[in-house]
Amino acid sequence: MSPKEVQSKIESLKYTTDETKTIYLQQLAQCNSSSELQELAKVIEAGEQQLLEIQNTMFETLESYIWRINMFKYMPLFDKTHWIEKLIACDFVEEMAEVYNKAINAEKEAKENTNGGWTILKE
């Protein structure tokens, strides 16, 4: 693999941040042998694959939580929308789990509410 091919690979990365791409380009400039280029290419491919897997896991988790919230029976649509928007804003699966647990508690409160079915958003 040539330095131009590695540079092209770096520039075409879809899930890697610009900061990481810059680091890869700096490492590329320091490569002095074919084996170093091969090793860098392997690192780049592995990193991109891990980021893809993380994104897929996050999307699957988000999708699952959205479906579950939509199935809530007692929470008004406005409240469901609020919790779904909070889920979408999360950067990590752990954050999503925390928001989802809060939504579950809000659904429990909505079930216990006898004041016309409306709930007060609590966070």
N, C-alpha and C positions, 0 to 999 in steps of 0.2 A: 504494500500500500504506500502510495506516495504522499508527501506532505500536502499536496493540493487536494488529494482525495480526502484526507483527514480533515482539512480545513472545510471542504465542501460538506462533509458529514456534520461537522460542528455547526455550520451555518444553517443546516436544514433541520436541526433538532426542534421538535415540536413541543415537548414538555419541559425542557430544561430552561432555567431562567437565563436572562442575559448576563447576569453576574457570573454564573457558572460557565457559560459559553466563553466569556472573557478569560476566565482561568484556564479553560481548555486551550484556548488560542495561545496563551502565555506558555503553557506546557509544551504545546506543539513547537513553538519557537525554540525551545530548549532541547528538543529531540535531536540526537546526533547519529542515531543508527536506525536501521530498519526494524530491529527488535523493539526499540523504544516506541517507534510509531505504531507497531502492532499492539503493544501493551496499552498505549493511550487509546487506540481505537476500541480495544476490549472494554476498558474502563468507561468510555463514552457510551458504548452500546449497553452495558450493564446498567449504568445510571439511568439512561433513557427508558429502559425496560422496567426498572423499579418505579420510576415516576408514572409510567403508563398504568402499572398495576395499582398504584396508590390512587390514581384518578378513577380507575374503574371501580375500586372498592368504595371510594367516596360516593360515586354516582349511584351505585347499587344501594348503599346505605341510605342516601338521600331519597331515592325513589321509594324504598321500603317504608321509610318513616312518613313520607308524604301520603302514600296509600293508607297507612294506618290512621293517620290524623283525619283523612277524608272519611274514614269509616266511623269516626266518633259519632255517637248518637245524640249526645246532649249538648255539645258545644255549638254555639251559633257559627255560621259561616264566616262572619267577620273575625271571630277569634281563631278559627281554623286558619284563615289567611295569615293572620299575625304570626302564628307558630310556624307555618310553612315558610314565610319570609325570613324568620329568624334561622331556620334550618339552612336555607339557601345561603345565608351570609356566613355560615361556619367555614372555617379553614381546615378543621380536623375532624375525623370521625368521632373522637372523644367529645368534642364540643357538640356534635350532632346528638350524641347519646344524652348529654346533659339537657339540651333543649327539649328533646323528645320526652325525657322523664318529667320535665316541668309541664309539658303539654298534657301528659297523662294525668298529672295532679290537677291541672285545670279542668280536664274532662270529668274527673271525680267530683270536683267542686260544682261543676255545672249540673251533674246528675243530682246532687244534693240540694241544689238551689230550687226553691219553690216560688221565686219572685218573677214568674213569667218566662223563665227559661234563659234570661240574659245573664251573662257572667261579667265579672270585672277582671280585666287582665292583670295578673300579678306576676312579677318576675323575681 
